[in-house]
Amino acid sequence: MRSRPSSSSIRLLLRFFPTSKSICLQPQFPTLSLHESLLPYKSNASTTSLGSVDDEPSSDFHFLRNPLSPGCKDAILENTDPRREDVVGTLIQHRNAPFLALRYFKRIEKTRGFVKSVDSFCLLLHILVGDQEEYKIHKQAVYLLNLFVSGDSGPASEVFVDHLVEVAKRFDFELHSRVFDYLLNGYVRAERIEDAVDCFNRMIQHNIIPSVSYANILLTALARRNLIDKARELYSKMVLKGLSGDCFTAHILMRAYLKEGRPEEALACFGDMKACGVKLDYAVYNIAIEAACKKPDLSMACEMLREIRDMGWVPSEGSYTTIIGACVKQGNLVEALRLKDEMVSSGMAMNLVVATSLMKGYCKQGNLGSAFDLYNKIKEDGLTPNNVTYAVLIEWCCRSKDMEKAYEFYMQMKHVGIPPTNFIVISLICGFLKANKLEEARKLFDEAFEYGVANVITYNVLLSWFCKRGNVSEALSLWQNMVSKGVVPTIVSHNNMILAHSKAGDMDRAHGSFAEMIQKGVKPTAVTYSILVNGHFSKGDAERALDVVDEMRGIKIAPTDFTFNIIINGLCKVGRSSDARDKLKKFVEEGFIPSCMTYNSIIDGFVKEGAMNSALAIYKEMCESGISPNVVTYTSLIHGFCNSDNIDLAMRMRNEMKVKGLELDVPAYCALIHGFCKKQNMQSACELFSELREDGLSPNTVVYNEMISGFKNVNNMEAAIDLHKKMISEGIPCDLRTYTTLIDGLLKEGKLLFASNLYLEMHAKGILPDIITYSVLIKGLCNNGQLDNARKILEEMDVQSMTPNVLIYNALIAGHFKEGNLQEAFRLHNEMLDRGLVPDDTTYDILVNGQVKGRNFISGVSCT
C-alpha cells in the first residue's frame, strides 16, 4: 500500500487548477445524477458480471442514496466546500479508502455550485479500481462509467482515455487495463461502437492492452455489425502487442468470415492463432472444418478431422455431414462413402442430410439405381425423406430423361403430404418439355398455381420453350395469362418474346416488343440487342443488324462476346466472310477474346464460298493464336476440300485429327465419304463406312444417302439396294433423297416395276415427292418409252399445285420426238410457254434438230 501524499505535495498538484473559472471551463459530465433515471440497456453484446447501466447500488451502499443516514457522519462528510482543489485533495487523501472516497464524491456532487470535472471523475475511477480486487466497489466503477457513456455530453472517447492516462501519471496510479476495460465495455453496451473502436485504438497507443475478455466483447459487436475487416484490424493490433486472444476470439473472427463468404480468411485466422500457441477448442475445429469445406479444401478438412480424433475428441455429426456434402459437391463419392462408414462406426446413425448428399453423388455419376436403393433403405430405417431429398431425385431423373420415375417420386411426395417447391415443379416442366410432352408440362404448370409456388420463373420456362421454337401464338397466349394474373414480366420474359418474333422472321413485331419493353421502363441488356442482331442476320439483312449494333453502342451498352460471335457468324452466313475477318480484328482491339467457335464460323463461311485458301489461312491463324481446332473445324475443312475435288488435303486433315487425338464424328466421316463417292472411288468410301462402324458410330440417313448415291453413279444398283435394305433393318429412316436416288438409278436400268414399288412405298410412309423427284420420274419414264405414265405424273403435279420446270418439259418433248409424235411435242412447247416458262438451249435443240447435243433423248437430269 502506498503512503499518503503530504499536504504540501497536494497543494503543488492543485496549482493545475488555480481558479474556479478554469474548473468550469473543463469538459463537463452529463447533468444526470446517480439517483436520476438511467438509460435502458441497448446492446446484446457480452459483458462481465460487474454490472450495467441499469444496475443500482446494492444494499451495502444505502448511505449513497441517503448521505445523511445514521452512521455516516464523519470529518470528511462535514467538508462540503465545493472548491475543486479541496475536492481533489480530499479524494487523494482517501486513495486507499475507495468506499469513503465514493461516499464523499456523491455527497459533494449534491453541494450547490459544485461542477464535476473530468479530472476529478478520472481520479475517483482510479481510486475505485486501484490495486484492490473488491467486487462491490468495482461494480460501482462500472456503474458510474456506464452512466457516463450513456449520456450525450462529456469528452470524446479518445480525449477521455487521455485524461485517464494523464491523471494516473499525475497522481502516481498504476496504468493497468481494468478501468479502461470497463470504459470499453461501457461504450459497447451503449452501442457507441465507433467510440469503442477509438477508445481501443487510444489504449493501444498508450500501450494499455485490453483484457482478452473485453477485447472479445468489442470484436463480437463489430462482427454482429458485419464490420469484420475492422475487427481483424483491431485483432492485428492486439497480436502486435503480444495479446493473441483465446479460442473465443478465434470463434468470433472465423464465424464472421464465414458469414461474409470468406472461408480462406477464416482458415488463415485459424492458422495464425494455432501458430501463436492459442489453445483451440473443439468448437473452433468444427468451424475450421466448415471453412475448409466451403473453400473447398477437402484434404485440409479431413486432416482436421484426424486432429480432432488424435486429441481424444469424437468428431461431431455436423462435421461429418459437412465434409460428406463437400466431397459429393467435388465429385469424390468414394471419400464421401468412406466418411459415411466411419461416421456410422463411431456410433452415429446416418442422418437424412448425409443420405440425400450421397443420393446426389450417385446421381451425378449417372448411377440412379444406387440412389434409388439408398432412398428405399432410409425409408426402411425410419427416415422420412423431405422436399430436398425428392428435389434431388426428381431433378436427376429429369436430367436422365426418365420422366416416368421423376413423376413417380413427385406423386410419392404429394402422397405423404410434402407440398412441391417451385424448383421441383420447374424441374419436371423442363423435363417434360425436353421429352416433347407439352401436355404433361402444362399440367404441372397449372398445379404450380394450385400449390401457390408459381412465379415469373415458372412462366419464363414455358415461355422460353415456345419462343425458341418460334411458336408466337402460344407465347402470346401465355404472356397474356401471365399479365392477367398480375405476374410482372422480367427482362427475361421480354427477351423471350423478342426471340419468338425473331425466330418467326417477323422483325417488325420483334422491334414492337422491344419498344413495349422500353415503354414499361424495363432496360434492355446486351442479350436483348443480341437477339435482334441475330434475327436480322437470319433474314439476311446484315445492314440492319449492324445498325442495331450501332444503336446498342450509342446508349452505352457494350457488346459481349456473345454479341461479337453473333456478328461474325451472321456476316459469314450472308456470304461476307471477308468482312467478318476484318470485324474480328477490330473486336480483338476492343478486348474480345475469340474462341474456337469464332474461328469455325469464319472457316465455314469461306468453305461455303469456295475460298479454301482463305479458310486455310484462318485455320493457320487460329493455331498460331493458341486455340486448338476441334472436330467442327476439321469437318468444315474436310467438306471444303472434298467439294473442291482435293481429297488428298481432306485426308491430310483427317490424319492430323488422329495425331491430335480427335475422334472423327459422323459428319466428318460423311464429308470424306462424300468426297470419295464424288470421285467414284467406292472402295475407299466403303473402307471409311466400315471404319465409322468400327469406331462405335452409327451411320445416319445422310451417310447412307451418300453411299447409295455413290453406288448409283457407278451403276451398281445392287449394292445401292442392299444399303437400302440395311437402313430398313437397322431402323434408320429413309428420306426423300433416299427414294429419289434409288428410283433414278432403277429407271436408268429399266427396272420400272421395282422403281414403281419404291415410289408407292415412299407415298405409304407419307413422304411426298418434290420437283426433283418428279423430274427423275418423268425423265426415267420418257427414256423408257412410258410417255402415258409420264403424262400421268405431270397431271399428278397439277393436282399437287406444283408447276413443272423446264427440265421436265424438255424430257417430255424429247420423248415425243423420239416416238415421232411431233404434234404433241410442239403442243407441250406451247403449254410450257403458257405456264410462263422460258425455253432453254436444250429445248430448241430438241425442237429444231430432234436431239439433245447429239443424243436422241434427254439424259441430263440428276437427283444429286
DAWO-V331326 format. One record per residue. RES is the residue in one letter. D_LAST is the distance of its C-alpha to the last C-alpha in Angstrom with 2 decimals. Layout:
# DAWO-V331326
res=(RES/RES)
d_last=(D_LAST/D_LAST)
This chain:
# DAWO-V331326
res=(M/R/S/R/P/S/S/S/S/I/R/L/L/L/R/F/F/P/T/S/K/S/I/C/L/Q/P/Q/F/P/T/L/S/L/H/E/S/L/L/P/Y/K/S/N/A/S/T/T/S/L/G/S/V/D/D/E/P/S/S/D/F/H/F/L/R/N/P/L/S/P/G/C/K/D/A/I/L/E/N/T/D/P/R/R/E/D/V/V/G/T/L/I/Q/H/R/N/A/P/F/L/A/L/R/Y/F/K/R/I/E/K/T/R/G/F/V/K/S/V/D/S/F/C/L/L/L/H/I/L/V/G/D/Q/E/E/Y/K/I/H/K/Q/A/V/Y/L/L/N/L/F/V/S/G/D/S/G/P/A/S/E/V/F/V/D/H/L/V/E/V/A/K/R/F/D/F/E/L/H/S/R/V/F/D/Y/L/L/N/G/Y/V/R/A/E/R/I/E/D/A/V/D/C/F/N/R/M/I/Q/H/N/I/I/P/S/V/S/Y/A/N/I/L/L/T/A/L/A/R/R/N/L/I/D/K/A/R/E/L/Y/S/K/M/V/L/K/G/L/S/G/D/C/F/T/A/H/I/L/M/R/A/Y/L/K/E/G/R/P/E/E/A/L/A/C/F/G/D/M/K/A/C/G/V/K/L/D/Y/A/V/Y/N/I/A/I/E/A/A/C/K/K/P/D/L/S/M/A/C/E/M/L/R/E/I/R/D/M/G/W/V/P/S/E/G/S/Y/T/T/I/I/G/A/C/V/K/Q/G/N/L/V/E/A/L/R/L/K/D/E/M/V/S/S/G/M/A/M/N/L/V/V/A/T/S/L/M/K/G/Y/C/K/Q/G/N/L/G/S/A/F/D/L/Y/N/K/I/K/E/D/G/L/T/P/N/N/V/T/Y/A/V/L/I/E/W/C/C/R/S/K/D/M/E/K/A/Y/E/F/Y/M/Q/M/K/H/V/G/I/P/P/T/N/F/I/V/I/S/L/I/C/G/F/L/K/A/N/K/L/E/E/A/R/K/L/F/D/E/A/F/E/Y/G/V/A/N/V/I/T/Y/N/V/L/L/S/W/F/C/K/R/G/N/V/S/E/A/L/S/L/W/Q/N/M/V/S/K/G/V/V/P/T/I/V/S/H/N/N/M/I/L/A/H/S/K/A/G/D/M/D/R/A/H/G/S/F/A/E/M/I/Q/K/G/V/K/P/T/A/V/T/Y/S/I/L/V/N/G/H/F/S/K/G/D/A/E/R/A/L/D/V/V/D/E/M/R/G/I/K/I/A/P/T/D/F/T/F/N/I/I/I/N/G/L/C/K/V/G/R/S/S/D/A/R/D/K/L/K/K/F/V/E/E/G/F/I/P/S/C/M/T/Y/N/S/I/I/D/G/F/V/K/E/G/A/M/N/S/A/L/A/I/Y/K/E/M/C/E/S/G/I/S/P/N/V/V/T/Y/T/S/L/I/H/G/F/C/N/S/D/N/I/D/L/A/M/R/M/R/N/E/M/K/V/K/G/L/E/L/D/V/P/A/Y/C/A/L/I/H/G/F/C/K/K/Q/N/M/Q/S/A/C/E/L/F/S/E/L/R/E/D/G/L/S/P/N/T/V/V/Y/N/E/M/I/S/G/F/K/N/V/N/N/M/E/A/A/I/D/L/H/K/K/M/I/S/E/G/I/P/C/D/L/R/T/Y/T/T/L/I/D/G/L/L/K/E/G/K/L/L/F/A/S/N/L/Y/L/E/M/H/A/K/G/I/L/P/D/I/I/T/Y/S/V/L/I/K/G/L/C/N/N/G/Q/L/D/N/A/R/K/I/L/E/E/M/D/V/Q/S/M/T/P/N/V/L/I/Y/N/A/L/I/A/G/H/F/K/E/G/N/L/Q/E/A/F/R/L/H/N/E/M/L/D/R/G/L/V/P/D/D/T/T/Y/D/I/L/V/N/G/Q/V/K/G/R/N/F/I/S/G/V/S/C/T)
d_last=(115.90/116.42/119.84/120.38/120.33/123.71/124.68/124.67/121.08/120.06/121.77/119.92/116.55/117.31/117.72/114.00/114.81/117.86/117.75/116.61/114.46/112.43/111.85/110.59/108.21/106.39/103.23/104.28/103.36/102.05/104.96/104.18/107.02/106.78/108.00/105.54/102.26/99.50/95.78/93.64/91.59/88.22/86.22/84.70/85.10/87.06/90.67/93.68/96.37/98.77/98.26/96.40/97.10/98.04/100.57/104.17/107.03/108.12/111.49/112.88/112.65/114.45/116.74/113.80/113.48/117.23/118.75/122.26/122.14/125.05/124.97/122.92/125.74/126.40/127.15/123.57/122.84/125.97/124.47/122.56/122.59/119.08/119.32/116.33/118.34/120.28/117.08/115.49/118.80/119.27/115.72/116.29/119.54/117.63/114.61/115.50/116.23/112.93/114.19/117.11/114.95/112.54/115.44/116.97/113.69/113.13/116.73/116.69/113.39/115.22/118.01/118.18/116.93/115.04/111.49/109.39/107.96/104.97/107.29/109.64/106.73/105.15/108.57/108.89/105.43/106.33/109.59/107.85/105.22/107.49/108.01/108.68/106.25/107.73/105.00/106.83/107.61/104.06/102.87/104.96/103.37/99.92/101.15/102.48/99.31/97.07/99.30/99.10/95.29/94.82/96.75/95.41/97.87/98.96/97.54/93.93/93.08/93.08/96.47/97.91/96.83/98.52/101.68/101.68/101.37/104.00/106.51/106.03/106.80/109.68/111.43/110.55/108.20/105.69/102.15/100.38/97.27/98.77/99.58/96.30/94.37/96.06/95.24/91.56/91.41/93.06/90.43/87.62/89.40/89.85/86.13/87.00/84.27/84.21/87.97/87.59/85.15/87.53/90.40/88.53/87.65/91.26/92.55/90.34/91.62/95.17/94.21/94.79/92.30/91.59/91.95/88.68/89.11/89.58/86.71/84.52/85.62/84.38/81.11/80.52/81.13/78.66/76.00/76.41/75.78/72.65/74.48/73.43/73.23/76.80/77.84/76.28/78.10/81.42/80.83/80.17/83.53/85.18/83.77/85.04/88.47/88.31/87.48/84.39/84.59/84.27/81.67/81.88/80.98/77.87/77.09/77.35/75.19/72.48/72.09/71.87/69.12/67.11/67.60/66.01/63.08/64.43/64.62/64.71/67.94/69.40/68.90/70.38/73.41/73.74/73.63/76.15/78.64/78.27/78.95/82.01/83.48/83.17/83.50/80.37/80.51/78.22/76.88/75.85/73.93/72.03/71.14/70.00/67.77/66.20/65.65/64.11/61.65/60.69/60.26/58.68/60.49/60.60/62.46/65.22/65.40/65.78/68.39/70.40/70.20/71.71/74.41/75.37/75.84/77.77/80.18/80.99/79.12/76.69/73.34/72.91/70.41/69.03/68.39/66.55/64.50/63.60/62.58/60.55/58.64/58.01/56.79/54.25/53.12/52.61/50.68/53.57/53.93/55.79/58.59/58.66/59.25/61.92/63.75/63.58/65.26/67.85/68.53/69.10/71.31/73.43/74.36/71.99/69.78/66.09/65.85/63.09/61.85/61.42/59.73/57.29/56.53/55.84/53.56/51.56/51.49/50.10/47.47/46.36/45.83/43.72/46.59/47.08/48.85/51.74/51.96/52.34/54.95/56.93/56.79/58.26/60.88/62.26/62.63/64.58/66.72/67.66/65.57/64.07/60.57/60.47/57.78/56.68/56.15/54.08/52.16/51.13/50.04/48.20/46.39/45.08/44.17/42.06/40.50/39.64/38.20/41.02/41.91/43.89/46.30/46.45/47.52/49.99/51.72/51.75/53.58/55.99/56.83/57.63/59.61/61.99/62.52/60.54/58.95/55.39/54.93/52.43/50.64/50.27/49.02/46.47/45.25/44.74/43.07/40.60/39.97/39.31/37.02/34.90/34.78/33.69/37.04/38.08/40.94/42.61/42.31/43.93/46.69/47.51/47.44/50.07/52.14/52.27/54.27/56.50/57.46/57.83/55.46/52.73/52.51/50.18/48.17/47.52/46.25/44.10/42.26/41.17/40.71/38.40/36.20/35.80/35.40/32.68/30.60/31.49/33.55/36.06/38.07/38.89/39.69/42.03/43.74/44.40/45.63/48.11/49.27/49.88/51.90/53.89/55.02/56.31/53.81/53.42/49.81/49.32/47.21/44.57/44.66/44.27/41.43/39.59/39.99/38.77/35.71/35.09/35.06/32.93/30.28/30.38/29.91/33.45/35.06/38.08/39.07/38.37/40.92/43.16/43.29/44.01/46.89/48.24/48.33/50.30/52.64/53.47/54.45/51.61/50.75/47.06/45.87/43.29/40.95/41.47/40.54/37.59/36.11/36.54/35.07/31.94/31.68/31.79/29.21/26.83/27.27/26.64/30.35/31.31/34.61/35.89/34.97/37.02/39.83/40.08/40.43/43.25/44.85/44.74/46.45/48.94/50.42/50.68/47.91/46.41/42.66/41.91/39.43/37.24/37.45/36.80/33.60/32.40/33.12/31.35/28.24/28.28/28.58/25.64/23.45/24.42/23.68/27.32/27.24/30.06/32.21/31.53/32.78/35.87/36.52/36.42/39.29/41.36/40.77/41.90/45.09/45.65/45.58/41.98/40.95/37.18/35.50/32.53/30.54/31.68/30.43/27.12/26.48/27.19/25.22/22.09/22.76/23.03/19.91/17.85/19.82/19.02/22.76/22.87/26.50/27.56/25.72/27.55/30.79/30.62/30.00/33.15/35.09/34.22/35.53/38.61/39.49/39.79/36.78/34.89/31.07/29.55/26.41/24.58/25.65/24.39/21.06/20.42/21.58/19.55/16.32/17.62/18.67/15.50/13.49/16.36/16.27/19.57/19.20/23.00/23.73/21.29/23.27/26.44/25.63/25.08/28.45/30.13/29.11/30.78/33.85/34.23/34.02/30.82/28.79/25.03/23.54/20.39/18.30/19.74/18.91/15.33/15.10/16.71/14.68/11.44/13.50/14.72/11.56/10.30/13.75/13.50/16.58/16.25/19.98/19.93/16.97/19.13/22.16/20.75/19.62/23.26/24.72/23.09/24.95/28.08/28.21/28.58/25.23/23.16/19.40/17.82/14.93/12.58/13.89/13.58/9.94/9.47/11.94/10.74/7.31/9.76/12.21/10.18/9.46/13.24/14.11/15.73/15.15/18.49/17.49/14.37/16.83/19.33/17.18/16.68/20.47/21.08/19.26/21.54/24.60/24.15/23.69/20.30/18.73/15.61/13.68/11.70/8.28/10.34/11.77/8.98/7.35/11.06/12.16/9.83/11.18/14.63/14.94/14.27/17.08/19.18/19.57/19.99/22.21/20.05/17.06/19.66/20.98/17.74/17.40/21.01/20.57/17.89/20.42/23.21/21.70/21.61/17.83/17.46/14.61/13.24/12.70/9.05/10.56/13.53/11.88/10.43/13.94/15.97/14.40/14.83/18.28/19.39/18.57/20.59/23.39/23.05/23.79/25.91/23.31/20.81/23.58/24.03/20.46/21.21/24.41/22.71/20.72/24.16/25.58/22.93/23.84/20.32/20.50/18.36/16.73/17.60/14.65/15.98/19.48/18.71/17.47/20.68/22.90/21.79/22.36/25.81/26.68/25.91/28.29/30.83/30.83/31.16/32.79/29.85/27.48/29.68/30.13/26.39/26.56/29.43/27.72/24.81/27.47/29.29/26.28/26.34/23.18/23.66/22.89/21.11/22.06/20.06/22.07/25.31/24.54/24.18/27.28/29.40/28.54/26.83/24.06/20.75/21.65/23.73/21.70/23.07/19.98/16.60/13.74/11.42/9.23/5.57/3.80/0.00)
